C-alpha cells in the first residue's frame, strides 16, 4: 500500500456513506490492509479528529483519479 492509497483512504474514511469494505475494494486492498496501514482508522471513522484535518473533497477526487490511473507494479509479486 503506497502513500497515495493511504491518503485516498484517509480522505474517504470520515464519510459514513463509505464502508471500510467498500473503501478497501475501491482501492484494491483488503479491509485488514487498511487497519494495518492506518493506525488512527477508528478515530477517522468516528469523526473524532480535529476539523482542521478534514479532507478537501476535490483533493480526495484528484487522489482517487491518480490512484486509479497509476499502473500497478506487479513485478514484485509476479517476477518474470
PDB file with SEQRES, HELIX, SHEET and CRYST1 records, atoms N, CA, C and O in Angstrom:
SEQRES   1 A   80  UNK UNK UNK UNK UNK UNK UNK UNK UNK UNK UNK UNK UNK          
SEQRES   2 A   80  UNK UNK UNK UNK UNK UNK UNK UNK UNK UNK UNK UNK UNK          
SEQRES   3 A   80  UNK UNK UNK UNK UNK UNK UNK UNK UNK UNK UNK UNK UNK          
SEQRES   4 A   80  UNK UNK UNK UNK UNK UNK UNK UNK UNK UNK UNK UNK UNK          
SEQRES   5 A   80  UNK UNK UNK UNK UNK UNK UNK UNK UNK UNK UNK UNK UNK          
SEQRES   6 A   80  UNK UNK UNK UNK UNK UNK UNK UNK UNK UNK UNK UNK UNK          
SEQRES   7 A   80  UNK UNK                                                      
HELIX    1 AA1 UNK A    3  UNK A   13  1                                  11    
HELIX    2 AA2 UNK A   20  UNK A   27  1                                   8    
HELIX    3 AA3 UNK A   31  UNK A   37  1                                   7    
HELIX    4 AA4 UNK A   41  UNK A   46  1                                   6    
HELIX    5 AA5 UNK A   51  UNK A   53  5                                   3    
HELIX    6 AA6 UNK A   57  UNK A   69  1                                  13    
CRYST1    1.000    1.000    1.000  90.00  90.00  90.00 P 1           1          
ATOM      1  N   UNK A   1       0.869  -1.166   0.000  1.00  0.00           N  
ATOM      2  CA  UNK A   1       0.000   0.000   0.000  1.00  0.00           C  
ATOM      3  C   UNK A   1       0.912   1.223   0.000  1.00  0.00           C  
ATOM      4  O   UNK A   1       1.758   1.377   0.881  1.00  0.00           O  
ATOM      5  N   UNK A   2       0.730   2.101  -1.005  1.00  0.00           N  
ATOM      6  CA  UNK A   2       1.587   3.276  -1.116  1.00  0.00           C  
ATOM      7  C   UNK A   2       0.942   4.514  -0.479  1.00  0.00           C  
ATOM      8  O   UNK A   2      -0.203   4.471  -0.029  1.00  0.00           O  
ATOM      9  N   UNK A   3       1.692   5.601  -0.451  1.00  0.00           N  
ATOM     10  CA  UNK A   3       1.228   6.832   0.207  1.00  0.00           C  
ATOM     11  C   UNK A   3      -0.043   7.382  -0.428  1.00  0.00           C  
ATOM     12  O   UNK A   3      -0.901   7.914   0.276  1.00  0.00           O  
ATOM     13  N   UNK A   4      -0.177   7.263  -1.751  1.00  0.00           N  
ATOM     14  CA  UNK A   4      -1.385   7.764  -2.426  1.00  0.00           C  
ATOM     15  C   UNK A   4      -2.624   6.977  -2.001  1.00  0.00           C  
ATOM     16  O   UNK A   4      -3.687   7.555  -1.775  1.00  0.00           O  
ATOM     17  N   UNK A   5      -2.482   5.666  -1.895  1.00  0.00           N  
ATOM     18  CA  UNK A   5      -3.617   4.841  -1.448  1.00  0.00           C  
ATOM     19  C   UNK A   5      -3.996   5.163  -0.008  1.00  0.00           C  
ATOM     20  O   UNK A   5      -5.178   5.243   0.327  1.00  0.00           O  
ATOM     21  N   UNK A   6      -2.997   5.344   0.836  1.00  0.00           N  
ATOM     22  CA  UNK A   6      -3.269   5.681   2.237  1.00  0.00           C  
ATOM     23  C   UNK A   6      -3.971   7.028   2.324  1.00  0.00           C  
ATOM     24  O   UNK A   6      -4.939   7.179   3.070  1.00  0.00           O  
ATOM     25  N   UNK A   7      -3.486   8.015   1.560  1.00  0.00           N  
ATOM     26  CA  UNK A   7      -4.107   9.349   1.578  1.00  0.00           C  
ATOM     27  C   UNK A   7      -5.547   9.286   1.074  1.00  0.00           C  
ATOM     28  O   UNK A   7      -6.435   9.929   1.633  1.00  0.00           O  
ATOM     29  N   UNK A   8      -5.772   8.513   0.019  1.00  0.00           N  
ATOM     30  CA  UNK A   8      -7.134   8.389  -0.517  1.00  0.00           C  
ATOM     31  C   UNK A   8      -8.054   7.725   0.509  1.00  0.00           C  
ATOM     32  O   UNK A   8      -9.188   8.162   0.705  1.00  0.00           O  
ATOM     33  N   UNK A   9      -7.567   6.682   1.156  1.00  0.00           N  
ATOM     34  CA  UNK A   9      -8.378   6.001   2.177  1.00  0.00           C  
ATOM     35  C   UNK A   9      -8.676   6.947   3.338  1.00  0.00           C  
ATOM     36  O   UNK A   9      -9.807   7.004   3.822  1.00  0.00           O  
ATOM     37  N   UNK A  10      -7.664   7.686   3.782  1.00  0.00           N  
ATOM     38  CA  UNK A  10      -7.855   8.627   4.897  1.00  0.00           C  
ATOM     39  C   UNK A  10      -8.883   9.697   4.538  1.00  0.00           C  
ATOM     40  O   UNK A  10      -9.633  10.153   5.400  1.00  0.00           O  
ATOM     41  N   UNK A  11      -8.919  10.092   3.284  1.00  0.00           N  
ATOM     42  CA  UNK A  11      -9.895  11.093   2.846  1.00  0.00           C  
ATOM     43  C   UNK A  11     -11.321  10.524   2.857  1.00  0.00           C  
ATOM     44  O   UNK A  11     -12.275  11.244   3.155  1.00  0.00           O  
ATOM     45  N   UNK A  12     -11.461   9.255   2.538  1.00  0.00           N  
ATOM     46  CA  UNK A  12     -12.784   8.637   2.440  1.00  0.00           C  
ATOM     47  C   UNK A  12     -13.338   8.136   3.772  1.00  0.00           C  
ATOM     48  O   UNK A  12     -14.554   8.050   3.943  1.00  0.00           O  
ATOM     49  N   UNK A  13     -12.464   7.809   4.706  1.00  0.00           N  
ATOM     50  CA  UNK A  13     -12.902   7.181   5.956  1.00  0.00           C  
ATOM     51  C   UNK A  13     -13.892   7.996   6.780  1.00  0.00           C  
ATOM     52  O   UNK A  13     -14.822   7.403   7.326  1.00  0.00           O  
ATOM     53  N   UNK A  14     -13.756   9.312   6.906  1.00  0.00           N  
ATOM     54  CA  UNK A  14     -14.714  10.046   7.746  1.00  0.00           C  
ATOM     55  C   UNK A  14     -16.142  10.061   7.205  1.00  0.00           C  
ATOM     56  O   UNK A  14     -17.077  10.336   7.957  1.00  0.00           O  
ATOM     57  N   UNK A  15     -16.327   9.777   5.934  1.00  0.00           N  
ATOM     58  CA  UNK A  15     -17.652   9.819   5.324  1.00  0.00           C  
ATOM     59  C   UNK A  15     -18.414   8.528   5.637  1.00  0.00           C  
ATOM     60  O   UNK A  15     -18.024   7.454   5.178  1.00  0.00           O  
ATOM     61  N   UNK A  16     -19.496   8.623   6.416  1.00  0.00           N  
ATOM     62  CA  UNK A  16     -20.229   7.410   6.791  1.00  0.00           C  
ATOM     63  C   UNK A  16     -20.919   6.713   5.610  1.00  0.00           C  
ATOM     64  O   UNK A  16     -21.381   5.581   5.746  1.00  0.00           O  
ATOM     65  N   UNK A  17     -20.989   7.382   4.458  1.00  0.00           N  
ATOM     66  CA  UNK A  17     -21.589   6.759   3.275  1.00  0.00           C  
ATOM     67  C   UNK A  17     -20.691   5.667   2.702  1.00  0.00           C  
ATOM     68  O   UNK A  17     -21.150   4.829   1.926  1.00  0.00           O  
ATOM     69  N   UNK A  18     -19.414   5.675   3.081  1.00  0.00           N  
ATOM     70  CA  UNK A  18     -18.455   4.687   2.575  1.00  0.00           C  
ATOM     71  C   UNK A  18     -18.115   3.705   3.691  1.00  0.00           C  
ATOM     72  O   UNK A  18     -17.626   4.108   4.746  1.00  0.00           O  
ATOM     73  N   UNK A  19     -18.368   2.437   3.464  1.00  0.00           N  
ATOM     74  CA  UNK A  19     -17.969   1.431   4.450  1.00  0.00           C  
ATOM     75  C   UNK A  19     -16.474   1.156   4.297  1.00  0.00           C  
ATOM     76  O   UNK A  19     -15.883   1.445   3.256  1.00  0.00           O  
ATOM     77  N   UNK A  20     -15.883   0.608   5.324  1.00  0.00           N  
ATOM     78  CA  UNK A  20     -14.471   0.252   5.253  1.00  0.00           C  
ATOM     79  C   UNK A  20     -14.260  -0.787   4.159  1.00  0.00           C  
ATOM     80  O   UNK A  20     -13.265  -0.737   3.437  1.00  0.00           O  
ATOM     81  N   UNK A  21     -15.179  -1.715   4.035  1.00  0.00           N  
ATOM     82  CA  UNK A  21     -15.082  -2.738   2.992  1.00  0.00           C  
ATOM     83  C   UNK A  21     -15.154  -2.115   1.606  1.00  0.00           C  
ATOM     84  O   UNK A  21     -14.400  -2.507   0.715  1.00  0.00           O  
ATOM     85  N   UNK A  22     -16.055  -1.143   1.408  1.00  0.00           N  
ATOM     86  CA  UNK A  22     -16.179  -0.524   0.084  1.00  0.00           C  
ATOM     87  C   UNK A  22     -14.952   0.328  -0.244  1.00  0.00           C  
ATOM     88  O   UNK A  22     -14.530   0.385  -1.399  1.00  0.00           O  
ATOM     89  N   UNK A  23     -14.382   0.987   0.756  1.00  0.00           N  
ATOM     90  CA  UNK A  23     -13.160   1.774   0.528  1.00  0.00           C  
ATOM     91  C   UNK A  23     -12.023   0.832   0.142  1.00  0.00           C  
ATOM     92  O   UNK A  23     -11.278   1.102  -0.799  1.00  0.00           O  
ATOM     93  N   UNK A  24     -11.896  -0.273   0.875  1.00  0.00           N  
ATOM     94  CA  UNK A  24     -10.842  -1.245   0.568  1.00  0.00           C  
ATOM     95  C   UNK A  24     -11.008  -1.797  -0.844  1.00  0.00           C  
ATOM     96  O   UNK A  24     -10.037  -1.899  -1.594  1.00  0.00           O  
ATOM     97  N   UNK A  25     -12.237  -2.152  -1.203  1.00  0.00           N  
ATOM     98  CA  UNK A  25     -12.499  -2.699  -2.533  1.00  0.00           C  
ATOM     99  C   UNK A  25     -12.158  -1.672  -3.614  1.00  0.00           C  
ATOM    100  O   UNK A  25     -11.550  -2.013  -4.629  1.00  0.00           O  
ATOM    101  N   UNK A  26     -12.548  -0.419  -3.396  1.00  0.00           N  
ATOM    102  CA  UNK A  26     -12.261   0.655  -4.346  1.00  0.00           C  
ATOM    103  C   UNK A  26     -10.757   0.813  -4.565  1.00  0.00           C  
ATOM    104  O   UNK A  26     -10.304   1.069  -5.681  1.00  0.00           O  
ATOM    105  N   UNK A  27      -9.993   0.658  -3.489  1.00  0.00           N  
ATOM    106  CA  UNK A  27      -8.543   0.832  -3.570  1.00  0.00           C  
ATOM    107  C   UNK A  27      -7.799  -0.445  -3.938  1.00  0.00           C  
ATOM    108  O   UNK A  27      -6.584  -0.428  -4.134  1.00  0.00           O  
ATOM    109  N   UNK A  28      -8.532  -1.554  -4.033  1.00  0.00           N  
ATOM    110  CA  UNK A  28      -7.908  -2.813  -4.433  1.00  0.00           C  
ATOM    111  C   UNK A  28      -7.106  -3.477  -3.325  1.00  0.00           C  
ATOM    112  O   UNK A  28      -6.128  -4.175  -3.593  1.00  0.00           O  
ATOM    113  N   UNK A  29      -7.520  -3.260  -2.078  1.00  0.00           N  
ATOM    114  CA  UNK A  29      -6.849  -3.872  -0.932  1.00  0.00           C  
ATOM    115  C   UNK A  29      -7.899  -4.528  -0.045  1.00  0.00           C  
ATOM    116  O   UNK A  29      -9.098  -4.395  -0.293  1.00  0.00           O  
ATOM    117  N   UNK A  30      -7.456  -5.228   0.974  1.00  0.00           N  
ATOM    118  CA  UNK A  30      -8.397  -5.833   1.917  1.00  0.00           C  
ATOM    119  C   UNK A  30      -8.681  -4.853   3.056  1.00  0.00           C  
ATOM    120  O   UNK A  30      -7.875  -3.958   3.312  1.00  0.00           O  
ATOM    121  N   UNK A  31      -9.817  -5.012   3.742  1.00  0.00           N  
ATOM    122  CA  UNK A  31     -10.081  -4.168   4.908  1.00  0.00           C  
ATOM    123  C   UNK A  31      -8.961  -4.279   5.952  1.00  0.00           C  
ATOM    124  O   UNK A  31      -8.611  -3.289   6.593  1.00  0.00           O  
ATOM    125  N   UNK A  32      -8.409  -5.466   6.118  1.00  0.00           N  
ATOM    126  CA  UNK A  32      -7.306  -5.649   7.061  1.00  0.00           C  
ATOM    127  C   UNK A  32      -6.095  -4.807   6.720  1.00  0.00           C  
ATOM    128  O   UNK A  32      -5.395  -4.322   7.609  1.00  0.00           O  
ATOM    129  N   UNK A  33      -5.847  -4.634   5.429  1.00  0.00           N  
ATOM    130  CA  UNK A  33      -4.734  -3.796   4.993  1.00  0.00           C  
ATOM    131  C   UNK A  33      -4.956  -2.355   5.438  1.00  0.00           C  
ATOM    132  O   UNK A  33      -4.018  -1.683   5.865  1.00  0.00           O  
ATOM    133  N   UNK A  34      -6.196  -1.882   5.339  1.00  0.00           N  
ATOM    134  CA  UNK A  34      -6.486  -0.520   5.809  1.00  0.00           C  
ATOM    135  C   UNK A  34      -6.200  -0.404   7.297  1.00  0.00           C  
ATOM    136  O   UNK A  34      -5.561   0.554   7.732  1.00  0.00           O  
ATOM    137  N   UNK A  35      -6.663  -1.365   8.077  1.00  0.00           N  
ATOM    138  CA  UNK A  35      -6.420  -1.338   9.525  1.00  0.00           C  
ATOM    139  C   UNK A  35      -4.924  -1.381   9.838  1.00  0.00           C  
ATOM    140  O   UNK A  35      -4.463  -0.719  10.768  1.00  0.00           O  
ATOM    141  N   UNK A  36      -4.169  -2.157   9.066  1.00  0.00           N  
ATOM    142  CA  UNK A  36      -2.735  -2.291   9.310  1.00  0.00           C  
ATOM    143  C   UNK A  36      -1.938  -1.043   8.948  1.00  0.00           C  
ATOM    144  O   UNK A  36      -0.919  -0.759   9.577  1.00  0.00           O  
ATOM    145  N   UNK A  37      -2.386  -0.300   7.947  1.00  0.00           N  
ATOM    146  CA  UNK A  37      -1.615   0.847   7.459  1.00  0.00           C  
ATOM    147  C   UNK A  37      -2.117   2.205   7.939  1.00  0.00           C  
ATOM    148  O   UNK A  37      -1.454   3.222   7.734  1.00  0.00           O  
ATOM    149  N   UNK A  38      -3.274   2.225   8.571  1.00  0.00           N  
ATOM    150  CA  UNK A  38      -3.829   3.498   9.057  1.00  0.00           C  
ATOM    151  C   UNK A  38      -4.118   3.339  10.550  1.00  0.00           C  
ATOM    152  O   UNK A  38      -5.216   2.937  10.935  1.00  0.00           O  
ATOM    153  N   UNK A  39      -3.124   3.657  11.391  1.00  0.00           N  
ATOM    154  CA  UNK A  39      -3.268   3.421  12.825  1.00  0.00           C  
ATOM    155  C   UNK A  39      -4.453   4.141  13.465  1.00  0.00           C  
ATOM    156  O   UNK A  39      -5.035   3.641  14.428  1.00  0.00           O  
ATOM    157  N   UNK A  40      -4.811   5.307  12.937  1.00  0.00           N  
ATOM    158  CA  UNK A  40      -5.918   6.068  13.533  1.00  0.00           C  
ATOM    159  C   UNK A  40      -7.227   5.863  12.764  1.00  0.00           C  
ATOM    160  O   UNK A  40      -8.094   6.737  12.759  1.00  0.00           O  
ATOM    161  N   UNK A  41      -7.361   4.714  12.122  1.00  0.00           N  
ATOM    162  CA  UNK A  41      -8.549   4.436  11.309  1.00  0.00           C  
ATOM    163  C   UNK A  41      -9.837   4.576  12.123  1.00  0.00           C  
ATOM    164  O   UNK A  41     -10.802   5.171  11.643  1.00  0.00           O  
ATOM    165  N   UNK A  42      -9.866   4.054  13.311  1.00  0.00           N  
ATOM    166  CA  UNK A  42     -11.092   4.130  14.115  1.00  0.00           C  
ATOM    167  C   UNK A  42     -11.452   5.572  14.459  1.00  0.00           C  
ATOM    168  O   UNK A  42     -12.629   5.934  14.456  1.00  0.00           O  
ATOM    169  N   UNK A  43     -10.443   6.400  14.758  1.00  0.00           N  
ATOM    170  CA  UNK A  43     -10.705   7.806  15.056  1.00  0.00           C  
ATOM    171  C   UNK A  43     -11.205   8.541  13.815  1.00  0.00           C  
ATOM    172  O   UNK A  43     -12.130   9.351  13.893  1.00  0.00           O  
ATOM    173  N   UNK A  44     -10.587   8.254  12.675  1.00  0.00           N  
ATOM    174  CA  UNK A  44     -11.039   8.859  11.418  1.00  0.00           C  
ATOM    175  C   UNK A  44     -12.485   8.462  11.146  1.00  0.00           C  
ATOM    176  O   UNK A  44     -13.309   9.285  10.748  1.00  0.00           O  
ATOM    177  N   UNK A  45     -12.769   7.199  11.367  1.00  0.00           N  
ATOM    178  CA  UNK A  45     -14.092   6.663  11.081  1.00  0.00           C  
ATOM    179  C   UNK A  45     -15.166   7.295  11.961  1.00  0.00           C  
ATOM    180  O   UNK A  45     -16.281   7.552  11.506  1.00  0.00           O  
ATOM    181  N   UNK A  46     -14.823   7.541  13.214  1.00  0.00           N  
ATOM    182  CA  UNK A  46     -15.806   8.088  14.145  1.00  0.00           C  
ATOM    183  C   UNK A  46     -15.873   9.610  14.097  1.00  0.00           C  
ATOM    184  O   UNK A  46     -16.702  10.215  14.776  1.00  0.00           O  
ATOM    185  N   UNK A  47     -15.000  10.238  13.294  1.00  0.00           N  
ATOM    186  CA  UNK A  47     -15.027  11.689  13.167  1.00  0.00           C  
ATOM    187  C   UNK A  47     -14.457  12.405  14.374  1.00  0.00           C  
ATOM    188  O   UNK A  47     -14.800  13.561  14.622  1.00  0.00           O  
ATOM    189  N   UNK A  48     -13.586  11.739  15.135  1.00  0.00           N  
ATOM    190  CA  UNK A  48     -13.027  12.342  16.333  1.00  0.00           C  
ATOM    191  C   UNK A  48     -11.810  13.209  16.069  1.00  0.00           C  
ATOM    192  O   UNK A  48     -11.321  13.861  16.992  1.00  0.00           O  
ATOM    193  N   UNK A  49     -11.303  13.242  14.845  1.00  0.00           N  
ATOM    194  CA  UNK A  49     -10.151  14.083  14.553  1.00  0.00           C  
ATOM    195  C   UNK A  49     -10.591  15.528  14.418  1.00  0.00           C  
ATOM    196  O   UNK A  49     -11.753  15.807  14.123  1.00  0.00           O  
ATOM    197  N   UNK A  50      -9.678  16.429  14.630  1.00  0.00           N  
ATOM    198  CA  UNK A  50      -9.983  17.857  14.591  1.00  0.00           C  
ATOM    199  C   UNK A  50     -10.490  18.282  13.223  1.00  0.00           C  
ATOM    200  O   UNK A  50     -10.137  17.686  12.206  1.00  0.00           O  
ATOM    201  N   UNK A  51     -11.319  19.316  13.206  1.00  0.00           N  
ATOM    202  CA  UNK A  51     -11.922  19.814  11.963  1.00  0.00           C  
ATOM    203  C   UNK A  51     -10.866  20.267  10.969  1.00  0.00           C  
ATOM    204  O   UNK A  51     -11.082  20.180   9.760  1.00  0.00           O  
ATOM    205  N   UNK A  52      -9.725  20.752  11.457  1.00  0.00           N  
ATOM    206  CA  UNK A  52      -8.688  21.206  10.532  1.00  0.00           C  
ATOM    207  C   UNK A  52      -8.035  20.061   9.773  1.00  0.00           C  
ATOM    208  O   UNK A  52      -7.253  20.299   8.853  1.00  0.00           O  
ATOM    209  N   UNK A  53      -8.340  18.830  10.141  1.00  0.00           N  
ATOM    210  CA  UNK A  53      -7.801  17.673   9.441  1.00  0.00           C  
ATOM    211  C   UNK A  53      -8.815  17.062   8.483  1.00  0.00           C  
ATOM    212  O   UNK A  53      -8.544  16.032   7.866  1.00  0.00           O  
ATOM    213  N   UNK A  54      -9.979  17.689   8.356  1.00  0.00           N  
ATOM    214  CA  UNK A  54     -10.989  17.138   7.454  1.00  0.00           C  
ATOM    215  C   UNK A  54     -10.507  17.245   6.009  1.00  0.00           C  
ATOM    216  O   UNK A  54      -9.893  18.247   5.642  1.00  0.00           O  
ATOM    217  N   UNK A  55     -10.769  16.246   5.195  1.00  0.00           N  
ATOM    218  CA  UNK A  55     -10.283  16.237   3.817  1.00  0.00           C  
ATOM    219  C   UNK A  55     -11.030  17.219   2.918  1.00  0.00           C  
ATOM    220  O   UNK A  55     -12.197  17.539   3.144  1.00  0.00           O  
ATOM    221  N   UNK A  56     -10.334  17.676   1.914  1.00  0.00           N  
ATOM    222  CA  UNK A  56     -10.906  18.514   0.871  1.00  0.00           C  
ATOM    223  C   UNK A  56     -11.460  17.561  -0.190  1.00  0.00           C  
ATOM    224  O   UNK A  56     -10.719  16.731  -0.717  1.00  0.00           O  
ATOM    225  N   UNK A  57     -12.743  17.669  -0.508  1.00  0.00           N  
ATOM    226  CA  UNK A  57     -13.379  16.726  -1.436  1.00  0.00           C  
ATOM    227  C   UNK A  57     -12.706  16.729  -2.799  1.00  0.00           C  
ATOM    228  O   UNK A  57     -12.478  15.664  -3.373  1.00  0.00           O  
ATOM    229  N   UNK A  58     -12.385  17.899  -3.327  1.00  0.00           N  
ATOM    230  CA  UNK A  58     -11.732  17.975  -4.643  1.00  0.00           C  
ATOM    231  C   UNK A  58     -10.375  17.286  -4.597  1.00  0.00           C  
ATOM    232  O   UNK A  58      -9.999  16.577  -5.531  1.00  0.00           O  
ATOM    233  N   UNK A  59      -9.643  17.497  -3.511  1.00  0.00           N  
ATOM    234  CA  UNK A  59      -8.335  16.864  -3.378  1.00  0.00           C  
ATOM    235  C   UNK A  59      -8.496  15.340  -3.285  1.00  0.00           C  
ATOM    236  O   UNK A  59      -7.689  14.597  -3.843  1.00  0.00           O  
ATOM    237  N   UNK A  60      -9.518  14.883  -2.593  1.00  0.00           N  
ATOM    238  CA  UNK A  60      -9.776  13.449  -2.489  1.00  0.00           C  
ATOM    239  C   UNK A  60     -10.040  12.841  -3.862  1.00  0.00           C  
ATOM    240  O   UNK A  60      -9.516  11.775  -4.187  1.00  0.00           O  
ATOM    241  N   UNK A  61     -10.849  13.520  -4.662  1.00  0.00           N  
ATOM    242  CA  UNK A  61     -11.156  13.022  -6.003  1.00  0.00           C  
ATOM    243  C   UNK A  61      -9.911  13.005  -6.879  1.00  0.00           C  
ATOM    244  O   UNK A  61      -9.716  12.072  -7.658  1.00  0.00           O  
ATOM    245  N   UNK A  62      -9.064  14.028  -6.759  1.00  0.00           N  
ATOM    246  CA  UNK A  62      -7.819  14.054  -7.514  1.00  0.00           C  
ATOM    247  C   UNK A  62      -6.931  12.873  -7.128  1.00  0.00           C  
ATOM    248  O   UNK A  62      -6.316  12.244  -7.989  1.00  0.00           O  
ATOM    249  N   UNK A  63      -6.868  12.575  -5.826  1.00  0.00           N  
ATOM    250  CA  UNK A  63      -6.056  11.439  -5.370  1.00  0.00           C  
ATOM    251  C   UNK A  63      -6.609  10.130  -5.909  1.00  0.00           C  
ATOM    252  O   UNK A  63      -5.853   9.259  -6.339  1.00  0.00           O  
ATOM    253  N   UNK A  64      -7.936   9.994  -5.885  1.00  0.00           N  
ATOM    254  CA  UNK A  64      -8.546   8.774  -6.391  1.00  0.00           C  
ATOM    255  C   UNK A  64      -8.266   8.611  -7.879  1.00  0.00           C  
ATOM    256  O   UNK A  64      -7.997   7.502  -8.339  1.00  0.00           O  
ATOM    257  N   UNK A  65      -8.328   9.712  -8.641  1.00  0.00           N  
ATOM    258  CA  UNK A  65      -8.004   9.649 -10.072  1.00  0.00           C  
ATOM    259  C   UNK A  65      -6.555   9.210 -10.268  1.00  0.00           C  
ATOM    260  O   UNK A  65      -6.262   8.387 -11.134  1.00  0.00           O  
ATOM    261  N   UNK A  66      -5.649   9.765  -9.458  1.00  0.00           N  
ATOM    262  CA  UNK A  66      -4.232   9.411  -9.574  1.00  0.00           C  
ATOM    263  C   UNK A  66      -4.014   7.937  -9.259  1.00  0.00           C  
ATOM    264  O   UNK A  66      -3.256   7.255  -9.948  1.00  0.00           O  
ATOM    265  N   UNK A  67      -4.673   7.455  -8.228  1.00  0.00           N  
ATOM    266  CA  UNK A  67      -4.533   6.046  -7.849  1.00  0.00           C  
ATOM    267  C   UNK A  67      -5.121   5.145  -8.932  1.00  0.00           C  
ATOM    268  O   UNK A  67      -4.533   4.119  -9.276  1.00  0.00           O  
ATOM    269  N   UNK A  68      -6.266   5.522  -9.463  1.00  0.00           N  
ATOM    270  CA  UNK A  68      -6.949   4.695 -10.459  1.00  0.00           C  
ATOM    271  C   UNK A  68      -6.185   4.621 -11.774  1.00  0.00           C  
ATOM    272  O   UNK A  68      -6.302   3.631 -12.496  1.00  0.00           O  
ATOM    273  N   UNK A  69      -5.408   5.646 -12.099  1.00  0.00           N  
ATOM    274  CA  UNK A  69      -4.710   5.665 -13.377  1.00  0.00           C  
ATOM    275  C   UNK A  69      -3.242   5.253 -13.265  1.00  0.00           C  
ATOM    276  O   UNK A  69      -2.537   5.211 -14.274  1.00  0.00           O  
ATOM    277  N   UNK A  70      -2.775   4.952 -12.059  1.00  0.00           N  
ATOM    278  CA  UNK A  70      -1.389   4.532 -11.863  1.00  0.00           C  
ATOM    279  C   UNK A  70      -1.285   3.032 -12.103  1.00  0.00           C  
ATOM    280  O   UNK A  70      -1.992   2.250 -11.468  1.00  0.00           O  
ATOM    281  N   UNK A  71      -0.402   2.627 -13.021  1.00  0.00           N  
ATOM    282  CA  UNK A  71      -0.253   1.191 -13.267  1.00  0.00           C  
ATOM    283  C   UNK A  71       0.303   0.488 -12.025  1.00  0.00           C  
ATOM    284  O   UNK A  71       1.145   1.039 -11.315  1.00  0.00           O  
ATOM    285  N   UNK A  72      -0.169  -0.711 -11.776  1.00  0.00           N  
ATOM    286  CA  UNK A  72       0.312  -1.486 -10.641  1.00  0.00           C  
ATOM    287  C   UNK A  72       1.670  -2.085 -10.963  1.00  0.00           C  
ATOM    288  O   UNK A  72       1.912  -2.528 -12.086  1.00  0.00           O  
ATOM    289  N   UNK A  73       2.547  -2.098  -9.981  1.00  0.00           N  
ATOM    290  CA  UNK A  73       3.847  -2.748 -10.118  1.00  0.00           C  
ATOM    291  C   UNK A  73       3.692  -4.191  -9.691  1.00  0.00           C  
ATOM    292  O   UNK A  73       3.757  -4.504  -8.502  1.00  0.00           O  
ATOM    293  N   UNK A  74       3.489  -5.060 -10.645  1.00  0.00           N  
ATOM    294  CA  UNK A  74       3.287  -6.471 -10.327  1.00  0.00           C  
ATOM    295  C   UNK A  74       4.591  -7.248 -10.352  1.00  0.00           C  
ATOM    296  O   UNK A  74       4.600  -8.450 -10.085  1.00  0.00           O  
ATOM    297  N   UNK A  75       5.692  -6.581 -10.669  1.00  0.00           N  
ATOM    298  CA  UNK A  75       6.981  -7.260 -10.768  1.00  0.00           C  
ATOM    299  C   UNK A  75       7.412  -7.912  -9.480  1.00  0.00           C  
ATOM    300  O   UNK A  75       8.035  -8.973  -9.496  1.00  0.00           O  
ATOM    301  N   UNK A  76       7.083  -7.280  -8.345  1.00  0.00           N  
ATOM    302  CA  UNK A  76       7.492  -7.853  -7.064  1.00  0.00           C  
ATOM    303  C   UNK A  76       6.615  -9.045  -6.686  1.00  0.00           C  
ATOM    304  O   UNK A  76       7.037  -9.904  -5.912  1.00  0.00           O  
ATOM    305  N   UNK A  77       5.423  -9.101  -7.217  1.00  0.00           N  
ATOM    306  CA  UNK A  77       4.515 -10.207  -6.912  1.00  0.00           C  
ATOM    307  C   UNK A  77       4.659 -11.320  -7.940  1.00  0.00           C  
ATOM    308  O   UNK A  77       4.639 -12.503  -7.600  1.00  0.00           O  
ATOM    309  N   UNK A  78       4.803 -10.926  -9.199  1.00  0.00           N  
ATOM    310  CA  UNK A  78       4.918 -11.888 -10.290  1.00  0.00           C  
ATOM    311  C   UNK A  78       6.228 -11.652 -11.037  1.00  0.00           C  
ATOM    312  O   UNK A  78       6.216 -11.087 -12.131  1.00  0.00           O  
ATOM    313  N   UNK A  79       7.349 -12.073 -10.472  1.00  0.00           N  
ATOM    314  CA  UNK A  79       8.627 -11.846 -11.157  1.00  0.00           C  
ATOM    315  C   UNK A  79       8.671 -12.588 -12.483  1.00  0.00           C  
ATOM    316  O   UNK A  79       8.094 -13.663 -12.649  1.00  0.00           O  
ATOM    317  N   UNK A  80       9.369 -11.978 -13.406  1.00  0.00           N  
ATOM    318  CA  UNK A  80       9.460 -12.577 -14.752  1.00  0.00           C  
ATOM    319  C   UNK A  80      10.352 -13.781 -14.764  1.00  0.00           C  
ATOM    320  O   UNK A  80      10.537 -14.402 -15.811  1.00  0.00           O  
TER     321      UNK A  80                                                      
END                                                                             
